[in-house]
Amino acid sequence: MPRNGSRLGESASCSSAVFENAMQLFFVLREVSKHFSISDIVHENLKMGSDGESDQASGTSSDEVQSPTGVCLRNRGNRRISAEDLNKRLSLPADIRIPDGYLQKLQLNSPPFDQPLSRRSRRASLSEIGFGKLESYIKLDKLGEGTYATVYKGRSKLTDNLVALKEIRLEHEEGAPCTAIREVSLLKDLKHANIVTLHDIVHTDKSLTLVFEYLDKDLKQYMDDCGNILSMQNVKIFLFQILRGLAYCHRRKVLHRDLKPQNLLISDRGELKLADFGLARAKSVPTKTYSNEVVTLWYRPPDVLLGSSEYSTQIDMWGVGCIFYEMAAGRPLFPGSTVEDELHLIFRLLGTPTEDSWPGISSIEEFKSYKFPKYKAQPLINHAPRLDNDGLDLLMSFLKFESKKRVSADEAMRQPYFRSLGPRVHTLPENFIKMNQLEAELGKNLFPLRKSVLVYSASLNLTLHLVQTTGD
């Protein structure tokens, strides 16, 4: 009995340490929201579990709201906190390792190089370095800068993995930008293979740093490296992944609202992930109105350009169509410089709308004020000759004037255009991320090296697996 009791006490102590670290993300987010009193956070009664999978689950799991010092194991000495449970809360890779210096400091024996740490080492490393600490990360290169934030390429001292550090400056008068709080509140519940993973949140007096998984480049950079001419097979794979990520968001009533190539990140294996949810919204009431100042101009649908602030998930689908065309044709579809110019470009291609093609258009004041010429619709094949009939049909289903007539992400994935991928792509689990696993699942090479027209990135020293080939 003494041995069992001692073992139970040790287990309870270790479990308490694990729970204390696992709760850091939850408490940081709660305290940041409370401190800055941001009224613009949109939760919309989304009932999501900690894994982001259930619409009906509580917003916090029962173990998240318990005090870590009050953990009771109910005399079950064999109870263990699984690595899977820990990873789900902290986004930790299964083969996590900590630097040798920390092992020596903690007087722990380092495991063999090719084996993962023991649970004891993992727990000790979390306690010593800790998530939610700025000193856990090293800044490497500056990737970009915006109005509120600067993005750096970084490295985690805990895992030695590359990360993206989005450092948001905090103004004492205004607090955290509502876009930052919104991005955190949504991403913490969005767990999907085609959505960028938020690993950590670091809050200091001067900044709020969001720690994301690092991907090599965005779709815009990728297209530039390819000379803006992609293999049509690659276009199909990228489009399918965009739709997969969007379908997941839309099922959870989340609208991205800022789709563009710069917000679609791509790994060296061809994994595409939706990023930059700063303008995203959680939406549960179909009639709720929002600002019409959303979506980069080139990817903004005509109803929003004309002032509509009542929309749903279909706002994202117009942008998908524009990106689809841009990948296939090698140039933006509607590169307008102003709202009026953007509408002119849209109507020149699709025809000036009438009551037949867009019921109610004649009563929209903004539309009447522009006095557009009566353009006739042009055949899309003349502008996207590399798309087959199925591709043209799918493109047209995105580019509908009336938002309610646009195809949904779920419906689009089941269109004939994707038939060549096979039926099993629709049954892949949501956490399916490795393209080589996808290739094995489908029994085919999705990115065949048919000709020596590989694209090289000198800065990253990578050979990209998505290739440009002639004759597509």
C-alpha positions in Angstrom: 0.0 0.0 0.0 2.7 2.6 0.7 4.2 2.0 -2.7 0.8 2.5 -4.4 0.1 5.6 -2.3 3.5 7.1 -3.2 3.0 6.4 -6.9 -0.5 8.0 -6.7 1.0 11.1 -5.1 3.7 11.5 -7.7 1.1 11.0 -10.5 -1.1 13.7 -9.0 1.8 16.1 -8.7 2.9 15.5 -12.3 -0.7 15.8 -13.6 -1.0 19.1 -11.7 2.0 20.5 -13.5 0.7 19.3 -16.9 -2.7 20.9 -16.3 -1.1 24.1 -15.1 0.8 24.5 -18.4 -2.1 23.3 -20.5 -4.3 26.1 -19.0 -1.9 28.9 -19.9 -3.3 29.5 -23.4 -6.9 29.6 -22.0 -6.1 32.0 -19.2 -3.9 34.3 -21.4 -6.8 34.7 -23.9 -9.3 35.3 -21.1 -7.2 37.8 -19.3 -6.3 39.7 -22.5 -10.0 40.0 -23.5 -10.9 41.1 -20.0 -8.1 43.6 -19.7 -8.8 45.5 -23.0 -12.6 45.2 -22.8 -12.8 44.7 -26.5 -16.5 44.9 -27.4 -15.9 43.9 -31.0 -15.0 40.3 -30.1 -17.5 38.1 -32.0 -18.2 34.8 -30.3 -21.8 34.6 -31.5 -22.6 31.7 -29.1 -20.3 29.3 -31.0 -20.3 26.2 -28.8 -17.0 24.6 -29.5 -15.1 22.0 -27.6 -11.3 22.3 -27.0 -10.7 20.3 -30.2 -12.9 22.6 -32.3 -14.9 19.7 -33.6 -18.4 20.0 -32.0 -20.9 22.8 -32.4 -22.7 21.5 -29.3 -19.9 21.1 -26.8 -19.2 23.6 -24.1 -16.8 26.4 -24.9 -14.4 25.1 -22.2 -13.9 21.5 -21.2 -14.5 20.5 -17.7 -10.8 20.0 -17.0 -10.0 23.6 -18.2 -12.2 25.2 -15.6 -11.0 23.1 -12.7 -8.3 24.5 -10.4 -5.0 22.7 -11.2 -4.4 22.3 -7.4 -7.6 20.4 -7.0 -7.1 17.6 -9.4 -8.5 14.4 -8.1 -7.4 11.0 -9.6 -10.1 9.1 -7.6 -7.6 6.5 -6.5 -6.9 5.4 -10.0 -3.1 4.9 -9.8 -2.8 3.9 -13.4 -4.3 7.0 -14.9 -2.0 8.9 -17.2 -2.2 12.1 -19.2 -1.7 11.0 -22.8 0.6 12.7 -25.2 -2.4 13.1 -27.5 -4.3 15.0 -24.8 -1.4 17.2 -24.2 -0.7 17.9 -27.8 -4.4 18.8 -28.4 -4.2 21.5 -25.8 -0.7 22.9 -26.7 -0.2 21.9 -30.3 3.0 20.0 -29.4 4.6 17.7 -31.9 4.8 14.0 -30.7 8.7 14.0 -31.0 9.2 17.1 -28.9 12.8 17.7 -27.7 14.3 20.3 -25.4 17.7 21.9 -25.6 20.6 20.1 -23.8 21.1 23.1 -21.5 17.7 22.6 -20.0 18.2 18.9 -19.5 21.5 19.6 -17.7 19.9 22.3 -15.5 17.1 19.9 -14.5 19.6 17.0 -14.0 17.7 14.8 -16.4 19.3 12.3 -18.7 19.0 13.2 -22.3 17.2 10.5 -24.4 18.8 9.0 -27.5 18.8 11.5 -30.4 16.3 9.4 -32.5 13.8 8.9 -29.7 11.2 11.3 -28.2 11.5 12.6 -24.7 9.9 10.7 -21.8 6.7 12.1 -20.3 8.8 13.3 -17.3 11.2 15.2 -19.6 8.3 16.8 -21.6 6.6 17.9 -18.4 9.8 19.3 -17.0 10.6 21.2 -20.2 7.2 22.8 -20.3 7.5 23.9 -16.7 11.0 25.3 -17.2 10.5 27.1 -20.5 6.8 27.4 -20.5 4.3 28.3 -23.2 3.2 31.9 -23.1 6.8 33.2 -22.5 8.6 35.5 -25.0 12.0 34.0 -24.1 10.8 30.7 -25.5 11.3 32.0 -29.0 14.1 33.5 -31.1 13.4 36.1 -33.8 15.2 35.3 -37.0 14.1 37.3 -40.1 11.5 40.0 -40.5 8.9 38.7 -43.0 6.5 41.7 -43.2 5.0 44.7 -41.4 1.4 46.1 -41.3 -0.5 48.8 -39.5 -0.8 47.0 -36.2 1.7 44.1 -36.5 5.1 42.9 -37.6 5.6 39.3 -38.6 8.9 37.5 -38.0 10.3 34.1 -38.9 11.4 32.6 -35.6 12.5 29.4 -33.9 11.0 27.8 -30.8 13.6 27.0 -28.1 11.3 24.3 -26.8 10.9 22.3 -30.0 13.6 23.8 -32.2 11.0 24.1 -34.9 10.5 27.2 -37.1 7.5 29.4 -36.2 5.9 32.6 -37.5 5.8 35.3 -34.8 3.0 37.9 -35.4 3.9 40.7 -33.0 1.0 43.1 -32.4 1.8 46.4 -30.9 -0.4 47.4 -28.0 -1.3 51.1 -27.6 -2.0 51.9 -24.0 -4.9 54.2 -25.0 -6.6 51.8 -27.3 -5.4 48.4 -26.1 -5.2 45.4 -28.4 -6.6 45.9 -31.9 -10.0 44.2 -32.3 -8.7 42.4 -35.3 -6.0 40.7 -33.1 -8.5 39.7 -30.4 -10.9 38.4 -33.1 -8.2 36.4 -34.8 -7.2 34.7 -31.5 -10.8 34.0 -30.4 -11.5 32.3 -33.7 -8.3 30.5 -34.4 -8.1 28.9 -30.9 -11.2 26.8 -31.9 -10.3 26.2 -35.6 -8.3 23.0 -35.8 -8.0 21.8 -39.4 -5.3 20.6 -41.8 -6.0 23.5 -44.2 -6.0 26.2 -41.6 -2.8 27.6 -40.1 -2.2 26.4 -36.5 -2.0 28.9 -33.7 0.6 27.3 -31.3 0.9 29.9 -28.6 0.0 33.4 -27.3 2.5 35.6 -25.6 1.2 38.7 -23.8 3.4 41.5 -22.5 2.7 45.1 -21.6 3.9 46.3 -25.0 2.8 43.6 -27.4 0.6 40.6 -28.0 2.5 37.9 -30.0 0.7 35.1 -31.8 2.9 32.1 -32.5 1.9 30.2 -35.7 3.3 27.3 -37.5 5.7 28.3 -40.2 5.1 27.7 -43.8 7.5 28.5 -46.6 5.6 31.0 -48.7 2.2 32.3 -49.7 0.3 31.5 -52.9 1.3 34.9 -54.4 5.0 34.2 -53.8 4.6 30.7 -55.2 2.9 31.9 -58.4 5.6 34.5 -58.8 8.3 31.8 -58.5 6.5 29.8 -61.2 6.3 32.7 -63.6 2.6 32.8 -62.9 2.0 29.6 -64.9 1.0 26.6 -62.7 0.4 23.1 -63.7 -3.4 22.5 -64.0 -3.0 19.5 -61.7 -1.5 21.8 -59.1 -4.3 24.4 -59.6 -6.8 21.6 -58.9 -5.0 20.5 -55.7 -4.7 24.0 -54.4 -8.3 24.8 -55.1 -9.5 21.7 -53.4 -7.5 22.5 -50.3 -8.9 26.1 -50.2 -12.4 24.7 -50.4 -11.6 22.1 -47.7 -10.5 24.8 -45.2 -13.4 27.1 -46.1 -16.0 24.3 -45.8 -14.7 23.6 -42.3 -14.9 27.3 -41.4 -18.4 27.8 -42.9 -19.8 24.7 -41.1 -18.8 26.5 -37.9 -20.4 29.8 -39.0 -17.0 31.5 -39.5 -16.5 33.8 -42.5 -12.9 34.6 -43.5 -13.8 37.8 -45.4 -10.3 38.5 -46.7 -9.4 35.7 -49.1 -6.5 36.6 -51.4 -3.3 34.7 -52.5 -1.3 36.5 -49.8 -3.4 34.9 -47.1 -3.0 31.3 -48.4 0.2 29.8 -47.1 1.9 26.9 -48.8 4.5 24.4 -47.5 7.3 22.9 -49.5 5.1 19.8 -49.8 2.2 21.6 -51.4 0.1 21.8 -48.2 -2.1 24.9 -48.5 -3.5 26.6 -45.4 -5.9 29.5 -44.8 -4.2 32.3 -42.8 -4.8 35.9 -41.5 -8.2 35.7 -39.8 -8.0 39.3 -38.6 -11.1 40.2 -40.6 -12.9 37.0 -40.0 -16.3 36.9 -38.2 -18.3 34.3 -36.4 -21.7 34.4 -37.8 -24.8 32.6 -36.5 -27.7 35.0 -37.4 -28.2 35.1 -41.2 -29.6 38.6 -41.1 -26.9 40.3 -39.1 -25.2 43.2 -40.9 -21.5 43.8 -41.1 -19.2 46.5 -42.5 -18.9 46.5 -46.3 -15.2 47.5 -46.0 -14.0 44.0 -46.1 -12.1 41.8 -48.6 -9.2 43.2 -50.7 -10.7 45.1 -53.7 -9.7 42.6 -56.4 -11.5 39.8 -54.6 -14.5 41.7 -53.4 -17.9 40.6 -54.7 -20.2 43.1 -56.5 -22.9 43.1 -53.9 -20.3 44.2 -51.3 -18.8 46.7 -53.7 -22.3 48.3 -54.1 -22.6 48.7 -50.4 -24.3 45.6 -49.1 -23.6 44.8 -45.5 -25.8 41.8 -45.2 -24.1 38.6 -46.3 -23.2 35.1 -45.2 -20.6 32.5 -46.2 -21.1 33.3 -49.9 -19.0 36.4 -49.5 -15.9 34.1 -49.5 -17.0 32.1 -52.6 -16.6 35.0 -55.0 -13.0 35.4 -53.8 -12.4 31.7 -54.4 -13.5 32.1 -58.0 -11.1 35.0 -58.5 -8.2 33.0 -57.0 -9.2 30.0 -59.1 -9.0 32.1 -62.3 -5.7 33.7 -61.2 -4.0 30.3 -60.7 -5.3 29.0 -64.1 -4.7 32.1 -66.2 -1.6 33.6 -64.5 -3.1 37.0 -63.9 -5.7 38.6 -61.6 -9.3 38.5 -62.9 -10.5 41.9 -61.8 -7.5 44.1 -60.9 -9.4 47.4 -60.3 -7.9 50.5 -58.8 -11.1 51.9 -57.4 -14.6 50.5 -56.5 -16.0 52.0 -59.8 -13.1 50.6 -61.8 -13.5 47.2 -60.2 -17.2 47.1 -61.0 -16.5 48.1 -64.6 -14.1 45.2 -65.0 -16.6 42.8 -63.5 -19.5 43.9 -65.8 -17.3 44.0 -68.9 -16.7 40.2 -68.4 -19.9 39.0 -66.9 -22.3 41.6 -68.5 -24.0 44.6 -66.9 -26.6 43.1 -64.5 -30.3 43.5 -65.2 -33.4 42.6 -63.2 -33.3 39.2 -65.0 -29.7 38.4 -64.0 -29.8 40.2 -60.6 -33.3 40.9 -59.2 -33.4 44.2 -57.3 -30.3 45.7 -58.9 -32.2 48.6 -60.4 -33.2 49.8 -57.0 -29.7 50.0 -55.6 -28.7 53.6 -55.4 -25.0 53.0 -55.8 -25.6 51.1 -59.0 -27.8 53.8 -60.4 -25.3 56.5 -59.5 -22.5 54.9 -61.6 -24.5 54.8 -64.8 -22.7 51.8 -66.3 -22.8 51.1 -70.0 -24.7 48.0 -71.1 -21.9 45.5 -71.4 -22.6 42.1 -72.9 -21.2 38.9 -71.2 -18.1 37.4 -72.7 -17.3 33.7 -73.0 -15.1 32.7 -70.1 -13.2 30.3 -72.4 -11.7 33.3 -74.2 -10.1 34.4 -70.9 -9.2 31.1 -69.3 -8.4 28.8 -72.2 -6.5 26.3 -70.0 -9.7 25.4 -68.1 -11.8 22.5 -69.4 -15.6 22.6 -69.5 -15.9 21.3 -65.9 -13.4 23.9 -64.8 -15.3 26.7 -66.6 -18.6 25.6 -65.1 -17.1 25.6 -61.6 -15.6 29.0 -62.2 -19.0 30.4 -63.3 -20.7 28.9 -60.2 -18.4 31.1 -58.0 -19.0 34.3 -60.0 -22.7 34.8 -59.5 -24.0 38.3 -59.0 -26.5 37.2 -56.4 -24.7 35.9 -53.4 -27.3 33.2 -52.6 -26.8 31.7 -56.0 -23.0 31.1 -55.5 -22.0 27.5 -54.9 -21.0 26.7 -51.4 -17.6 25.3 -50.5 -19.0 21.9 -49.7 -20.9 21.8 -53.0 -17.9 23.0 -55.0 -15.8 20.1 -53.7 -18.2 17.6 -55.2 -18.3 19.2 -58.7 -17.2 17.1 -61.7 -14.0 19.2 -61.9 -12.6 17.3 -59.0 -13.6 13.8 -60.2 -10.1 12.9 -61.2 -9.1 13.1 -57.5 -11.3 10.1 -56.7 -14.1 9.7 -54.1 -11.9 9.1 -51.1 -10.7 12.7 -50.9 -14.1 13.5 -49.4 -13.7 11.1 -46.5 -10.2 12.2 -45.4 -10.1 13.3 -41.7 -9.9 17.0 -41.0 -6.5 16.6 -39.5 -5.1 15.0 -42.7 -2.1 17.2 -43.5 0.7 15.4 -45.3 0.5 15.4 -49.0 2.6 12.2 -49.2 -0.1 10.6 -47.0 -2.7 11.9 -49.4 -0.9 10.4 -52.3 -0.7 7.1 -50.6 -4.4 7.2 -49.7 -5.3 8.0 -53.3 -2.8 5.5 -54.8 -1.3 8.1 -57.1 1.4 10.7 -57.3 -0.4 14.1 -57.1 2.6 16.1 -58.2 4.4 14.0 -60.9 7.8 15.1 -62.0 7.0 14.7 -65.7 9.6 17.1 -67.0 12.6 18.8 -65.7 10.8 22.1 -65.2 11.1 22.2 -61.4 10.9 25.5 -59.6 13.7 26.4 -57.3 13.6 28.9 -54.4 17.2 30.2 -53.9 16.3 31.8 -50.6 15.0 28.6 -49.1 17.1 26.2 -51.0 14.1 24.0 -51.7 12.9 22.1 -54.7 9.2 22.5 -54.8 7.1 19.5 -55.5 4.4 21.3 -57.4 5.8 21.7 -60.9 5.0 23.5 -64.1 4.7 21.3 -67.1 3.9 22.1 -70.7 0.8 20.8 -72.5 -1.7 21.1 -69.7 
